[in-house]
Amino acid sequence: MNPKAEGLLLKASEYLTAKNYSPRTVRNYTAEMRFIFSYYHQKDPVQITQDDIISYLNFIKKQFGSGYDKCRMVAQACSFFYKNILRVPYVVPSAFYPRREFKLPNILSEEQVKHLLDSTANPKHRAS
């Protein structure tokens, strides 16, 4: 990783701690920025653009199957880092979040429910 990136990560960690962010937030934000800086190891952190971050989000979605929460955390970490540490304009990253997936819950079929009820031997349990 770029030595300048290491210094900026330390600065971000100190800033977050001074602003009384939780230790978990400090750890998560610095870890996400470390991943991005490692992914773009050939670039100076100042040269990483929003298009690069979008490409990174697409990479982690395709490569690791990352969902809404992971992408949101990456976008928030980037937003914090660029606004507070580098002090450069940064568009609110909500446009980068994938849409939340709504999945129907898994339910039992009639046969499975019948089998479940038939397998209960205790009359008390069968009645409830």
Number of C-alpha atoms within 10 A of each C-alpha: 16 15 10 11 19 14 11 19 20 12 15 21 20 13 15 22 14 9 9 11 12 11 11 9 16 18 12 15 23 22 15 18 21 18 15 20 20 14 14 18 15 10 14 14 19 11 9 14 12 16 9 14 18 16 12 18 23 17 14 14 16 11 9 9 10 15 17 14 12 17 22 17 16 24 25 17 21 22 20 17 22 19 14 14 16 13 10 12 10 14 12 11 18 12 10 18 18 17 9 9 8 6 6 6 6 6 8 10 9 9 9 11 12 11 11 12 13 10 10 11 9 8 8 8 9 12 7 5
